Amino acid sequence: MLSPGSASAAPVECNQPSCTPGITGGVVLGASCSDTGYYVFGTTSWGRLVFCGSPRRYGPRYFRSPPMVGVKDENADCGSYLNSVAQAPDGLFLSCVGVDGATRWVRGDA
């Protein structure tokens, strides 16, 4: 006899930095960093959220982060989060931008 499969739990919703995995502690604002695509977020010793970015013609370094709203899915609608950032479940850096009249989570390092 086959028994019914067990229902899997829905993923836990994460809408803030405190539940986002992979945030590096003890980051120095303005210090160099290595990866601008995945697991880019950090916090300073005084608790400021920062991200690893690469401005034109310069090496990657840590900058103050725009509002960060937790873990979201790439290409999903981001509604009222325009100009905010998030992290995909795989660690990809995401930014909420307007795309063809809609707001979508897109790669933040693009």
Backbone as CSV, one residue per row, in Angstrom:
resi,resn,N_x,N_y,N_z,CA_x,CA_y,CA_z,C_x,C_y,C_z
1,MET,0.835,-1.169,0.000,0.000,0.000,0.000,0.885,1.239,0.000
2,LEU,0.418,2.242,-0.677,1.106,3.522,-0.690,0.469,4.431,0.335
3,SER,1.306,5.118,1.052,0.770,6.074,2.014,0.914,7.473,1.430
4,PRO,0.010,8.356,1.771,0.109,9.710,1.234,1.397,10.376,1.706
5,GLY,1.967,11.180,0.829,3.192,11.912,1.179,2.889,12.978,2.204
6,SER,3.890,13.307,2.958,3.683,14.351,3.959,3.758,15.718,3.290
7,ALA,2.980,16.615,3.795,2.981,17.974,3.258,4.245,18.674,3.721
8,SER,4.874,19.380,2.818,6.067,20.114,3.227,5.659,21.501,3.707
9,ALA,6.398,21.986,4.643,6.103,23.299,5.213,6.408,24.390,4.197
10,ALA,5.612,25.422,4.225,5.859,26.576,3.352,7.130,27.267,3.812
11,PRO,7.882,27.845,2.868,9.090,28.544,3.283,8.757,29.693,4.233
12,VAL,9.652,29.951,5.141,9.460,31.034,6.095,9.633,32.357,5.359
13,GLU,8.684,33.257,5.544,8.761,34.566,4.901,9.785,35.421,5.630
14,CYS,10.579,36.154,4.869,11.610,37.016,5.450,11.504,38.393,4.808
15,ASN,11.146,39.400,5.591,10.941,40.751,5.073,11.831,41.795,5.733
16,GLN,12.956,41.382,6.303,13.861,42.323,6.961,15.268,41.732,7.007
17,PRO,16.255,42.563,7.218,17.631,42.060,7.252,17.886,41.022,8.343
18,SER,17.212,41.130,9.477,17.514,40.248,10.609,17.276,38.767,10.323
19,CYS,16.450,38.420,9.337,16.199,37.011,9.012,16.909,36.585,7.726
20,THR,17.706,37.467,7.151,18.405,37.177,5.902,19.700,36.432,6.194
21,PRO,19.895,35.252,5.580,21.119,34.493,5.839,22.334,35.091,5.133
22,GLY,23.501,34.844,5.694,24.748,35.196,5.028,25.206,36.632,5.172
23,ILE,24.616,37.409,6.063,25.066,38.790,6.259,26.341,38.765,7.103
24,THR,27.382,39.400,6.595,28.683,39.417,7.255,28.738,40.511,8.313
25,GLY,29.134,40.164,9.507,29.257,41.144,10.582,30.645,41.768,10.609
26,GLY,30.761,42.921,11.252,32.046,43.572,11.442,32.665,44.171,10.203
27,VAL,31.835,44.546,9.233,32.325,45.138,7.980,32.688,46.603,8.217
28,VAL,33.712,47.083,7.539,34.115,48.484,7.633,33.581,49.229,6.416
29,LEU,32.764,50.238,6.652,32.212,51.058,5.579,33.354,51.617,4.732
30,GLY,33.301,51.420,3.424,34.333,51.897,2.515,35.471,50.917,2.279
31,ALA,35.516,49.834,3.041,36.572,48.829,2.864,36.342,48.045,1.578
32,SER,37.401,47.494,1.039,37.258,46.691,-0.174,36.539,45.385,0.145
33,CYS,35.886,44.834,-0.878,35.166,43.571,-0.757,35.342,42.820,-2.074
34,SER,34.927,41.580,-2.122,35.260,40.781,-3.299,34.092,40.402,-4.201
35,ASP,32.904,40.190,-3.666,31.805,39.673,-4.489,30.640,40.657,-4.515
36,THR,30.334,41.189,-5.685,29.227,42.145,-5.819,27.942,41.472,-6.304
37,GLY,27.949,40.157,-6.424,26.783,39.451,-6.930,26.047,38.619,-5.902
38,TYR,26.778,37.942,-5.028,26.164,37.008,-4.080,26.605,37.306,-2.650
39,TYR,25.653,37.204,-1.727,25.897,37.440,-0.303,26.703,38.724,-0.094
40,VAL,26.157,39.813,-0.590,26.862,41.103,-0.604,26.636,41.947,0.647
41,PHE,25.709,41.561,1.511,25.343,42.412,2.640,26.236,42.174,3.853
42,GLY,26.431,43.236,4.593,27.190,43.174,5.831,26.659,44.211,6.797
43,THR,27.145,44.134,8.024,26.815,45.153,9.014,28.108,45.672,9.629
44,THR,28.106,46.938,9.963,29.262,47.547,10.615,29.225,47.225,12.102
45,SER,30.273,47.598,12.810,30.325,47.341,14.256,29.226,48.095,15.007
46,TRP,28.722,49.166,14.421,27.649,49.922,15.074,26.271,49.593,14.507
47,GLY,26.175,48.564,13.624,24.889,48.061,13.172,24.362,48.585,11.855
48,ARG,25.114,49.427,11.144,24.654,49.935,9.846,24.730,48.823,8.806
49,LEU,23.660,48.675,8.009,23.640,47.698,6.928,24.388,48.270,5.722
50,VAL,25.278,47.485,5.154,26.070,47.892,3.996,25.983,46.798,2.932
51,PHE,26.422,47.127,1.716,26.482,46.121,0.660,27.758,46.315,-0.143
52,CYS,28.210,45.251,-0.773,29.413,45.282,-1.592,29.027,45.677,-3.009
53,GLY,29.535,46.812,-3.464,29.226,47.303,-4.807,30.485,47.783,-5.498
54,SER,30.377,47.948,-6.810,31.531,48.375,-7.599,31.170,49.604,-8.428
55,PRO,31.555,50.788,-7.940,31.277,52.000,-8.713,32.142,52.022,-9.967
56,ARG,31.746,52.803,-10.916,32.494,52.897,-12.174,33.988,53.063,-11.939
57,ARG,34.781,52.289,-12.627,36.241,52.360,-12.664,36.926,52.105,-11.334
58,TYR,36.218,51.698,-10.306,36.827,51.454,-9.009,36.595,50.010,-8.594
59,GLY,37.459,49.511,-7.726,37.273,48.175,-7.187,36.088,48.128,-6.249
60,PRO,35.527,46.950,-6.028,34.377,46.808,-5.125,34.712,47.250,-3.708
61,ARG,33.730,47.890,-3.077,33.882,48.303,-1.684,32.502,48.368,-1.039
62,TYR,32.483,48.504,0.288,31.224,48.534,1.027,30.633,49.940,1.083
63,PHE,29.335,50.014,0.764,28.552,51.255,0.768,27.364,51.091,1.705
64,ARG,26.798,52.213,2.162,25.548,52.167,2.920,24.476,51.548,2.032
65,SER,23.686,50.694,2.600,22.661,49.990,1.833,21.364,50.786,1.753
66,PRO,20.707,50.726,0.585,19.321,51.221,0.521,18.468,50.339,1.446
67,PRO,17.203,50.662,1.634,16.353,49.812,2.472,16.405,48.356,1.991
68,MET,16.661,47.436,2.913,16.782,46.014,2.602,15.572,45.295,3.167
69,VAL,14.903,44.513,2.322,13.627,43.916,2.717,13.650,42.384,2.735
70,GLY,14.780,41.806,3.101,14.851,40.370,3.329,15.134,39.543,2.099
71,VAL,14.486,38.381,2.033,14.715,37.407,0.965,13.532,37.434,-0.003
72,LYS,13.825,37.634,-1.279,12.793,37.715,-2.314,13.232,36.881,-3.521
73,ASP,12.327,36.651,-4.459,12.624,35.859,-5.656,12.921,36.751,-6.851
74,GLU,14.003,36.429,-7.576,14.356,37.179,-8.785,13.190,37.164,-9.765
75,ASN,12.932,38.287,-10.393,11.877,38.519,-11.386,10.467,38.565,-10.812
76,ALA,10.308,38.404,-9.511,8.982,38.515,-8.894,8.600,39.995,-8.800
77,ASP,7.304,40.252,-8.713,6.807,41.608,-8.528,7.299,42.124,-7.172
78,CYS,7.761,43.366,-7.152,8.241,43.917,-5.878,7.369,45.063,-5.389
79,GLY,6.241,45.295,-6.045,5.224,46.217,-5.553,5.732,47.513,-4.965
80,SER,5.513,47.693,-3.678,5.833,48.951,-3.010,7.283,49.046,-2.538
81,TYR,8.135,48.135,-2.966,9.537,48.141,-2.540,10.471,48.846,-3.523
82,LEU,9.943,49.657,-4.421,10.760,50.334,-5.435,11.970,51.002,-4.780
83,ASN,13.133,50.806,-5.390,14.423,51.341,-4.922,14.942,50.673,-3.642
84,SER,14.362,49.545,-3.277,14.856,48.764,-2.148,15.713,47.623,-2.682
85,VAL,16.416,46.948,-1.778,17.231,45.801,-2.157,16.822,44.589,-1.336
86,ALA,17.213,43.405,-1.829,16.902,42.150,-1.148,17.943,41.118,-1.560
87,GLN,17.779,39.934,-1.043,18.648,38.824,-1.396,17.772,37.668,-1.850
88,ALA,18.125,37.019,-2.947,17.410,35.830,-3.411,17.763,34.652,-2.503
89,PRO,16.964,33.591,-2.514,17.275,32.426,-1.678,18.677,31.853,-1.916
90,ASP,19.210,32.003,-3.131,20.558,31.490,-3.421,21.656,32.502,-3.103
91,GLY,21.293,33.654,-2.529,22.270,34.668,-2.145,22.458,35.782,-3.152
92,LEU,21.799,35.712,-4.316,21.934,36.742,-5.346,21.443,38.087,-4.833
93,PHE,22.205,39.138,-5.104,21.860,40.519,-4.743,20.749,40.991,-5.682
94,LEU,19.632,41.464,-5.128,18.487,41.922,-5.916,18.168,43.379,-5.630
95,SER,17.628,44.049,-6.643,17.184,45.430,-6.519,15.794,45.535,-7.130
96,CYS,14.906,46.290,-6.505,13.550,46.482,-7.017,13.544,47.690,-7.947
97,VAL,13.273,47.447,-9.222,13.271,48.517,-10.223,12.031,48.411,-11.109
98,GLY,11.726,49.510,-11.778,10.642,49.504,-12.746,11.126,48.885,-14.050
99,VAL,10.375,47.883,-14.550,10.712,47.196,-15.794,9.441,47.104,-16.639
100,ASP,9.429,47.790,-17.778,8.277,47.742,-18.696,6.948,48.019,-17.989
101,GLY,6.928,49.032,-17.153,5.699,49.431,-16.487,5.358,48.640,-15.234
102,ALA,6.193,47.688,-14.857,5.966,46.905,-13.639,7.210,47.008,-12.762
103,THR,7.057,46.691,-11.493,8.225,46.667,-10.615,8.637,45.209,-10.417
104,ARG,9.931,44.930,-10.599,10.452,43.557,-10.531,11.763,43.534,-9.745
105,TRP,12.010,42.375,-9.104,13.298,42.134,-8.462,14.262,41.670,-9.540
106,VAL,15.315,42.445,-9.760,16.328,42.119,-10.767,17.702,42.086,-10.101
107,ARG,18.680,41.541,-10.809,20.050,41.480,-10.274,20.502,42.873,-9.855
108,GLY,20.998,42.987,-8.647,21.452,44.269,-8.135,22.841,44.646,-8.607
109,ASP,23.570,43.693,-9.167,24.933,43.969,-9.623,25.005,44.205,-11.122
110,ALA,23.860,44.283,-11.767,23.832,44.464,-13.231,23.924,45.940,-13.599
